[in-house]
Amino acid sequence: MSSLSGAGTLADRYVDEVVRHVPAGQRDDVADELRATIADTVEARGTADQEAAERAVLTELGDPLRLAARYADRPLALIGPAFYPAYKRLLVLLLSTALPVVMAVTMGLDVLDGKGLGEVIGSGVETALTVGAQVIAWLTVIFAVAERSGKRVEAVGREWTPDDLPERRAPQRRCTAAYAGVAWHALLLALVVWQHTAKPYRTAGGERLEVLHPGLWSGWMWPVLAGLTGLVVLGVIRAMHPWTLRLAAWSAAVEALFALPLAWILHRQEFFNPALLESVNGSWQTPDAFYTAAALGVLAVGVGETAKHFRAARGTR
């Protein structure tokens, strides 16, 4: 089949994406079997437009991650077949990129505090375990909520198509771009909870402090967390569905739920833990202009994102 022989055809890219997710010992056999299946199915269509036939066959085969799971005899029941591919890709992205950054920052702060090598390494391991567990737990809850929201992927998103295949030489580029916003909001969510439970800052007297104001947990922190959770859920849906006016309206509501309480907290200068500021700054006081600028910045970003989403929704009509 001439349409399958090129080095960069859709079929080649599809096979590459499938075999990346099966055990190494099965890859050659799976690749040969899958190429033969695609070629035979395209030939059986008996159409002159083999490129269109190839695209139709790949669309029927579906998401390569799900097909790889069937070849490897791995069930996709943790989240469910509709959302599991996105869940796995985002989880790998977060644990392989964001988690090392958090570890490096924590260990760097310990070095600046003059701690010994053993304490620095121990702090890094503790951070990795704590933040990693938070990421896994929150991401699992968020995807479970998205899947059980009462709408199937066919209703809120779109089916996989060959256009979703990554470029053959850069398989992670499309995935990284699609989930960058989701990864950022999920990381923020995990960090907020982690700093509250782990109290990562230690004073000269050995007292452990959280970074954010402890009083927020009796009020304003909850709408902020709800807004972050909503942003992650909408990001997951957005990764499978183009912007619509309804989706943009939901996005505006979630942006408001997150940005308005956060801006109010910054305006009232209740964002950071006062005990932390006293330990770090001593007699120096953070200028009021800092909090004002931060609050205005949060509002500006929220308004800008909302406007961008509505423009995108109008563009797809």
C-alpha positions in Angstrom: 0.0 0.0 0.0 1.6 3.2 -1.1 -0.2 5.3 1.4 1.4 3.3 4.2 4.9 3.2 3.0 6.0 6.7 3.6 8.1 7.6 6.6 5.7 10.2 8.0 2.2 9.0 7.1 -0.7 9.0 9.5 -0.5 5.2 9.8 3.2 5.4 10.7 2.6 8.0 13.3 -0.4 6.0 14.7 1.7 2.8 15.0 4.5 4.7 16.7 2.1 6.2 19.2 0.6 2.7 20.0 3.9 0.9 20.4 5.3 3.6 22.7 2.8 2.4 25.3 3.2 -1.4 25.1 6.0 -3.4 26.8 9.3 -3.3 24.9 9.2 -7.1 24.1 5.9 -6.8 22.3 6.6 -3.7 20.3 7.9 -5.3 17.1 5.0 -7.8 16.9 2.4 -5.2 17.7 3.8 -2.8 15.1 3.8 -5.5 12.4 0.3 -6.7 13.2 -1.1 -3.2 13.4 0.5 -2.1 10.1 -0.9 -5.2 8.4 -4.3 -4.7 9.9 -4.4 -1.0 8.7 -3.2 -1.9 5.2 -5.6 -4.8 4.8 -8.6 -2.7 6.0 -7.7 0.2 3.7 -7.3 -2.1 0.8 -10.7 -3.8 1.6 -12.4 -0.4 1.3 -11.7 -0.5 -2.4 -11.5 3.3 -2.8 -9.2 5.3 -5.0 -8.7 7.9 -2.3 -6.5 5.8 -0.1 -5.5 8.8 2.1 -9.1 9.3 3.1 -9.6 5.6 3.6 -6.5 5.5 5.9 -7.8 8.4 7.9 -11.2 6.6 8.3 -9.6 3.4 9.4 -7.5 5.1 12.0 -10.5 7.0 13.3 -12.3 3.7 13.8 -9.4 2.2 15.6 -9.6 5.1 18.0 -7.2 6.6 20.6 -3.8 4.8 20.3 -3.4 4.8 24.1 -6.6 2.8 24.5 -5.6 0.4 21.7 -2.2 0.0 23.4 -3.9 -0.9 26.6 -5.8 -3.7 24.9 -2.6 -5.0 23.3 -0.8 -4.9 26.7 -3.9 -6.4 28.5 -4.0 -3.4 30.8 -7.4 -2.3 32.0 -8.4 1.3 31.9 -10.7 1.2 34.8 -9.0 3.5 37.3 -10.8 6.6 35.8 -12.7 5.0 32.9 -11.9 4.6 29.2 -13.3 8.0 28.3 -10.9 10.0 30.4 -8.1 7.7 31.2 -5.8 8.6 28.3 -5.9 12.3 29.2 -5.5 11.4 32.9 -2.4 9.3 32.3 -0.8 11.9 30.0 -1.4 14.8 32.4 -0.2 12.8 35.5 3.0 11.8 33.7 3.5 15.4 32.7 3.0 16.8 36.2 5.2 14.2 38.0 8.0 14.5 35.4 8.2 18.3 35.2 6.5 20.2 38.0 7.5 17.8 40.8 11.3 18.1 40.2 10.9 21.9 40.2 9.2 21.9 43.6 11.9 19.6 45.0 14.7 21.8 43.6 13.1 25.0 45.2 12.6 23.3 48.6 16.2 21.9 48.6 17.6 25.3 47.5 15.8 27.0 50.4 17.3 24.5 52.8 20.8 25.1 51.5 20.3 28.8 51.9 19.2 28.2 55.5 22.5 26.5 56.1 21.2 23.0 56.7 23.4 19.9 56.3 23.4 17.6 53.3 21.4 14.9 55.1 18.6 17.4 56.0 18.5 18.8 52.5 18.2 15.4 50.9 15.6 14.3 53.5 13.6 17.5 52.9 13.7 16.9 49.1 12.5 13.3 49.5 9.7 14.4 51.9 8.6 17.1 49.5 8.6 14.7 46.6 6.4 12.2 48.5 4.0 14.7 49.9 3.6 16.8 46.8 3.5 13.7 44.5 0.8 12.2 46.7 -1.2 15.4 46.6 -0.9 15.7 42.8 -2.0 12.1 42.3 -4.9 12.4 44.7 -6.3 15.7 43.5 -5.9 14.8 39.8 -7.7 11.5 40.4 -10.5 13.3 42.2 -10.8 15.9 39.5 -11.0 13.4 36.7 -13.5 11.3 38.6 -15.7 14.4 39.0 -15.3 15.3 35.3 -16.2 11.7 34.3 -19.2 11.5 36.6 -20.6 15.0 35.8 -23.5 13.4 33.9 -22.2 14.0 30.4 -20.3 11.6 28.3 -17.3 12.6 26.2 -19.5 12.6 23.1 -21.7 15.3 24.7 -19.1 17.6 26.3 -16.1 16.8 24.0 -15.2 15.2 20.8 -14.0 11.8 19.7 -10.3 11.1 19.0 -9.3 11.8 15.4 -6.0 11.3 13.5 -5.4 15.0 13.7 -4.7 14.4 17.4 -1.6 12.3 16.6 1.6 13.9 17.7 4.3 14.7 15.2 6.5 11.6 14.7 9.7 13.3 15.9 8.2 15.2 18.8 5.5 13.0 20.4 5.2 15.0 23.6 4.9 18.5 22.1 1.2 18.5 21.4 0.4 16.9 24.7 2.5 19.5 26.6 0.8 22.4 24.9 -2.7 20.9 25.4 -2.3 20.4 29.1 0.0 23.2 30.2 -2.9 25.2 31.8 -4.3 22.1 33.5 -0.8 21.2 34.8 -0.3 24.7 36.2 -3.7 24.9 38.0 -3.3 21.3 39.3 0.2 22.1 40.6 -1.1 25.3 42.4 -3.9 23.2 44.0 -1.5 20.7 45.3 1.0 23.3 46.6 -1.7 25.2 48.5 -2.8 22.0 50.3 0.8 20.9 50.8 2.0 24.1 52.4 -1.0 23.9 54.8 -0.3 20.3 55.8 3.5 20.2 55.7 4.3 23.8 57.0 7.5 23.9 55.0 9.1 27.0 56.6 11.0 26.6 59.8 12.0 29.5 62.0 15.3 30.0 63.8 13.5 28.6 66.9 12.5 25.4 65.1 8.8 26.4 64.7 7.2 25.2 61.5 5.0 27.6 59.6 2.8 27.5 56.6 3.4 30.1 53.9 -0.2 31.3 53.5 -2.3 33.0 56.2 -3.7 30.2 58.4 -7.0 32.1 58.9 -7.8 31.7 55.2 -8.8 28.1 55.9 -11.8 29.3 57.9 -13.2 31.2 55.0 -11.7 32.6 51.8 -9.5 29.6 50.9 -12.4 27.4 50.0 -13.7 29.4 47.1 -10.2 29.8 45.8 -9.7 26.0 46.0 -13.1 25.4 44.3 -12.1 27.8 41.5 -8.8 26.0 41.0 -10.5 22.7 40.9 -13.0 24.0 38.4 -10.2 25.4 36.2 -8.6 22.0 36.1 -11.9 20.2 35.2 -12.6 22.7 32.5 -9.1 22.4 31.2 -9.5 18.6 30.8 -12.8 19.1 29.0 -11.2 21.9 26.8 -8.4 19.5 25.8 -11.1 17.3 24.1 -13.4 19.9 22.9 -13.2 23.3 21.1 -14.4 26.4 22.8 -18.2 27.0 22.7 -20.2 29.9 24.1 -21.5 27.6 26.8 -18.0 26.4 27.7 -16.7 30.0 27.7 -19.6 31.0 30.1 -18.6 28.2 32.5 -15.0 29.2 32.2 -16.0 32.8 33.1 -17.8 31.7 36.2 -14.9 29.5 37.4 -12.4 32.3 36.7 -14.6 34.6 38.8 -14.8 32.0 41.6 -11.0 31.8 41.7 -9.9 35.4 40.9 -12.4 37.5 43.0 -11.7 35.9 46.4 -7.9 35.8 45.6 -8.0 39.5 44.7 -9.9 40.3 47.9 -7.4 38.4 50.0 -4.5 40.3 48.4 -6.3 43.7 48.8 -6.8 43.0 52.5 -3.1 41.9 52.8 -4.1 38.6 54.2 -2.3 36.4 51.7 0.9 35.5 53.6 1.2 34.1 57.1 2.0 37.1 59.4 4.4 35.0 61.5 6.3 34.0 58.3 6.6 37.6 57.2 7.9 38.6 60.7 10.4 35.9 60.6 11.6 36.7 57.1 11.3 40.5 57.0 11.9 41.4 60.6 11.0 45.1 61.0 10.6 45.7 57.2 7.0 45.9 56.0 5.8 44.8 52.6 4.6 48.0 50.7 0.9 48.4 50.2 1.5 48.9 46.5 2.7 45.3 46.2 -0.6 43.9 47.3 -2.6 46.4 45.3 -0.6 45.5 42.1 -1.0 41.8 42.8 -4.8 42.1 43.3 -5.1 44.1 40.1 -2.9 41.6 38.3 -5.1 38.7 39.3 -8.2 40.5 38.1 -6.6 41.5 34.8 -5.5 38.0 34.1 -9.0 36.6 34.9 -10.7 39.2 32.6 -8.1 38.6 29.9 -8.6 34.8 30.0 -12.4 35.2 29.9 -12.3 37.6 26.9 -9.9 35.2 25.1 -12.2 32.3 25.7 -15.2 34.1 24.3 -13.3 35.3 21.3 -12.2 31.7 20.6 -15.8 30.5 21.1 -17.1 33.0 18.5 -14.4 32.0 16.1 -15.4 28.3 16.2 -19.1 29.0 15.5 
